[in-house]
């Protein structure tokens, strides 16, 4: 349903755009670690809806600006973006993005904590940890119910996590 809405929205504005924010997030995920960690981050970002938020920002704001202005608004380190629903300051520091709404001053951030080797999504309301490295072959991953599951960084571990995530997503519908 969400994909259909996004496609319909992109057709209404007649601007496909480069989906720069979503693609940069995917590129960042691809360089995080090995293929198992990358897949786990992908699923965590699907559960927490990070990808959905970046895709929506691309569809509603960034792609339209790129289409009409001819330039990519997030190519540089700091950009002010004027959208239909307000202005956003997008800052890239090489470790991630901080997106600040100029309307309500809300902030969204992706962070890595080296002290406990964890990744989290930070907002003004707090931080949601979605993955912690246990050792070289295991991570603790967030599940749709907010608990954590230890996942082996292997095909079998990845398959078990996929089943957990997909099962909970389908059960919620």
C-alpha positions in Angstrom: 0.0 0.0 0.0 2.8 2.4 0.9 4.7 1.6 -2.3 1.6 2.3 -4.3 1.1 5.6 -2.6 4.7 6.6 -3.2 4.5 5.7 -6.9 1.2 7.5 -7.3 2.7 10.6 -5.6 5.7 10.6 -7.9 3.4 10.3 -11.0 1.3 13.3 -9.8 4.4 15.6 -9.6 5.9 14.1 -12.9 9.3 14.0 -11.4 11.0 10.7 -10.7 14.2 12.3 -9.3 17.3 10.5 -8.1 16.0 9.6 -4.6 19.3 11.0 -3.3 18.6 10.7 0.4 17.3 7.1 0.2 20.2 6.1 -2.1 22.8 7.7 0.3 21.3 5.8 3.2 21.5 2.6 1.2 25.1 3.4 0.2 25.9 4.0 3.8 24.3 0.7 4.8 26.4 -1.1 2.1 29.6 0.1 3.6 28.7 -0.6 7.3 30.2 -4.1 7.4 29.7 -7.5 5.8 26.7 -8.7 3.9 25.0 -10.1 6.9 25.2 -6.9 8.9 24.1 -4.9 5.9 21.0 -7.1 5.5 20.2 -6.8 9.2 20.5 -3.0 9.1 18.2 -3.1 6.1 15.5 -5.0 8.0 15.9 -2.9 11.1 15.4 0.3 9.0 12.3 -1.4 7.6 10.9 -2.1 11.0 11.8 1.3 12.5 10.5 2.9 9.1 13.8 4.8 8.4 13.6 3.9 4.7 10.0 4.8 4.5 10.7 8.3 6.0 13.7 8.9 3.6 11.6 7.7 0.6 8.7 10.0 1.6 11.1 13.0 2.0 12.6 12.2 -1.5 9.1 11.9 -3.1 7.5 14.9 -1.5 10.3 17.3 -1.2 13.8 16.5 -2.5 12.9 15.0 -5.9 10.6 17.9 -6.7 13.3 20.4 -5.9 15.8 18.5 -8.0 13.3 18.3 -10.9 12.4 22.0 -10.9 15.8 23.5 -10.0 18.0 20.9 -11.8 20.3 20.5 -8.8 20.5 17.9 -6.0 19.6 19.6 -2.7 21.6 17.2 -0.5 24.8 16.9 -2.6 26.7 19.3 -0.4 27.3 19.2 3.4 24.5 21.5 4.4 21.4 22.4 2.5 18.1 24.2 3.3 15.2 22.6 1.6 11.9 24.3 1.0 9.0 21.8 0.8 5.3 22.1 0.6 5.0 21.6 4.3 7.9 23.8 5.4 11.7 24.1 5.4 14.3 21.5 6.4 17.9 21.8 7.1 19.8 18.6 5.9 23.4 18.2 7.3 25.8 15.5 6.2 28.9 15.0 8.3 30.2 11.8 6.7 28.8 9.6 9.4 25.2 10.2 8.6 22.5 12.8 8.3 20.8 15.2 10.6 17.5 16.5 9.3 16.0 19.4 11.2 12.5 20.7 10.5 12.5 24.5 10.6 8.7 24.4 11.4 8.7 22.5 14.6 12.5 22.2 15.2 12.2 18.3 15.3 15.4 16.5 14.5 16.1 13.0 13.2 19.6 11.5 13.4 21.4 8.1 12.7 24.3 7.5 15.1 26.9 4.9 15.9 28.0 4.6 19.6 31.5 3.2 19.7 31.4 2.5 23.5 28.8 -0.2 23.1 29.1 -0.8 19.4 25.5 0.0 18.6 23.5 1.8 15.9 20.5 3.9 16.7 18.0 6.4 15.3 17.8 9.5 17.4 14.9 11.9 17.5 14.0 14.7 20.0 11.8 12.1 21.8 14.8 9.8 22.4 17.0 7.3 20.7 16.0 3.9 19.4 18.8 1.4 19.3 18.3 -1.1 16.5 21.5 -3.1 16.4 24.4 -3.9 18.7 27.5 -5.9 17.8 27.9 -8.8 20.3 31.1 -10.2 18.7 32.5 -10.7 15.2 29.8 -13.2 14.3 26.7 -12.0 16.2 24.5 -8.9 16.7 21.5 -8.1 18.8 18.7 -6.8 16.5 15.5 -5.0 17.3 12.3 -7.0 16.5 9.0 -5.5 15.6 7.8 -5.8 19.2 10.7 -3.7 20.5 12.6 -6.6 22.1 16.0 -7.8 20.8 17.1 -11.0 19.2 20.6 -12.3 18.9 21.4 -13.0 15.3 24.3 -15.0 13.9 25.9 -13.3 10.9 25.3 -16.2 8.6 22.8 -17.3 6.0 20.9 -19.3 8.7 20.9 -16.4 11.2 19.8 -13.9 8.6 17.0 -16.3 7.6 15.8 -16.7 11.2 15.7 -12.9 11.6 13.8 -12.5 8.3 11.2 -14.9 9.5 10.9 -13.1 12.9 10.5 -9.7 11.2 8.2 -10.8 8.4 6.0 -12.9 10.7 5.5 -10.0 13.0 4.8 -7.6 10.2 2.1 -9.9 8.7 0.6 -10.7 12.1 0.1 -6.9 12.7 -2.0 -6.6 9.6 
